[in-house]
């Protein structure tokens, strides 16, 4: 079911807008730019922008635009708001609330419009000028595919569960299926493109393509159509099916449909749905922000670039031209039937609505809270409250809807407070043919007197804050004087099982329509029937309702007696979730009880990383058995009898395990080697043991032994073992050891008792000695060196040698005076 209500709304253009309607006859096309937040009117023939309308509320939102020569309908997919612009009077005239998301389509043909809820299967008519829903309602088996009018005014939708496409006739009072044709096997998903006369349906789990015009032609594709896409609307005698997975395009001739043949796209192209136009095929490349052009045989005719483009490219055929728009950039293109293109500068400031100093600020991400300030930033809310993570800064939104009740020589007006967009309302201005009045910020009703009975009036209301003045919100045209209709009787209000309020009353004589006004200043509704549904009231708040009837010219009755009091309820508020605990294998989140909005919360849902949601009754939840040091996203939402709340997500990272450990100890030594034992914990993924200032060896987890050779005797060495785990945590362990000592005595035997030998810094006696080696004393030796030849006259057998012995941490002594044997000497390493 569509969730719909007329009420408070702002301008709703922004990122991702898509314009679908082809029923445009005035030569103008409306394009939008997300970063400055503006919509531009472009002449399709010249490619020139002739008007810019700054827009504030929906920067960063996905918006679809449907237009013809009389109406511009703006559908904000993220907020679910639809607003209408009367292109003949250039003012905002109505608003409508629908279910959020891309599952609701808005279709327009002349003065008829329809809402197609693909998820629920509901089709409902509405007035494109006022956005008041009509009695025309139809339910088809959900889900639906596609949904648009063809050039003859037939509304086409696909019904995949039945494998059919249906043509729906739509009038002010009734919606009915006029024609049904089989298109695909029942239950198969389908992609639907509405043609000039009929519809094309592709079986995206098979190979069939059904072309439904005056007759049904079923074609078989040469390859599976898995993941196939088509444009929502196709103009002309050539249709195109795009196959993103295989990188192919499948042209389908519509004049005499025959088995189609696909052609390949160049490598590296990421195609969005291709659009046929004037015998050519235009393929947007989402990755490279360009459009490739082919003829229907697949011959590459060139590439259309859009300098500075980013984000999606949107292709639509309007006014006998193809428009290519980059909503995230300043550039667009208009292509004529001969293939000639004109570049459009949407940021022009030398046109009405251009301010001469355009500041382009990217829409902040959720949670930014408008920190850019100035003309950037984001926000919403008619009472100055901000939506989640967004704050818009700029002129107010138009105060839609403006309700006009005609009396004797006067008209009573009322309007809601619009979105203030970062600054309080300073004043409202009401204007009409023949006058204008200014009202304070707290005034949202006015009685305009001194009017002429029998003369038709329309009223425009604007709101002003310190940033500027809103676009005009327009009332219905009403005529003072004339016959006063009866006052509605027996006004009753009931609350449905989903929390909505239905108001009903007896039909009043001479009534053309009725104005239903909730208490407490909530937005009114104007309906043509004797009942109205409200589904956007504040949950948990008590309301009564009055009904005023309006005659043929807008002459109003007195208000009815108030209805009985009722308390609607709505879906819960979004839980305010926070991370309350983490360890290496779990994440715990908690939240205070969410606002129940008039209906007890029945349960919460918790979801980890987009997986299966779990139902819980508590206001906390622990996710266990997780991997250490891993980032997770936890999403929580609440549910009551009215439905589910908005979802709230937080991120948390599980803790790291205990760091690894390592120890090292000396287990053996020789004169030239030391053996160490390393004990590393099992969590280590890398282990090394190194001789400080020297070589290193890899070690394993557990216990391992390592011998470092080539060392000097009598020398001390330091060792360090280092381990690292998978989470980049590390630890070290030190050890030190000394190689086996080798010593020698001074063997000098002079007659004097003190026969000493000098200790020199080098293996020669050229320098000053650094010490004395006394007769009979021992020194440790670490290595040998070749140097000055020394003759030990009358000592050690008159030993003569150029070998010197190195004392650790000191200098050199000649071997000639040592009692060291030749064998021991030769076993020493060379210094």
Secondary structure, 3 states (H helix, E strand, C coil): CCCCCCCCCCCCCCCCCEECCCCCCCCEEEEEECCCCEEEEEECCCCCEEEEEECCCCCCCCEEEEECCCEEEEEECCCCEEEEEECCCCEEEEEEECCCCCCEEEEEECCEEEEEECCCCEEEEECCCCCCEEEEEEECCCCCEEEEECCCCCEEEEECCCCEEEEEEECCCCEEEEEEEECCCCCCCEEEEEECCEEEEEECCCCEEEEECCCEEEEECCCCCCCCECCCECCCCEEEEEECCCCEEEEEECCCCCCCCEEECCCCCCECCCEEECCEEEEEECCCCEEEEEECCCCEEEEEECCCCCCCCEEEEECCEEEEECCCCCEEEEECCCCCEEEEECCCCCCECCCCCCCCCCCCCCCCCCCCCCCCCEECCCCCCCCCCCEECCCCCCCCCEEEEECCCEEEEECCCCCCCCCCCCEEEEEECCEEEEEECCCCEEEEECCCCCCEECEEEEEEECCEECCCEEECCEECCCCCCCCCCCCEEEECCCCCEEEECCCCCCCCEEEEEEHHHCCCEEECCCEEEECCCCCCCEECEEEEEECCCCEECCCCCCCCCEECCCCCCCCCEEEEEEECCEEEEEECCCCCCCCCCCEEEEEECCCCCEEECCCEEEECCCCCCCEEEEEEEEEECCEECCCEEEEEECCCCCCCCEEEEEEEECCCCEEEEEEECCCEEEEEEEECCCCEEECCCEEEEEEECCCCCCCEEEEEEEEEECCCCEEEEEEEEECCCEEEEECCCCCCCCCCEEEECCCCCCCCEEEEECCCCEEEECEEEEEEEEECCCCCCCCEEEEEEECCCCCEEEHHHECCCHHHHHHCCEC
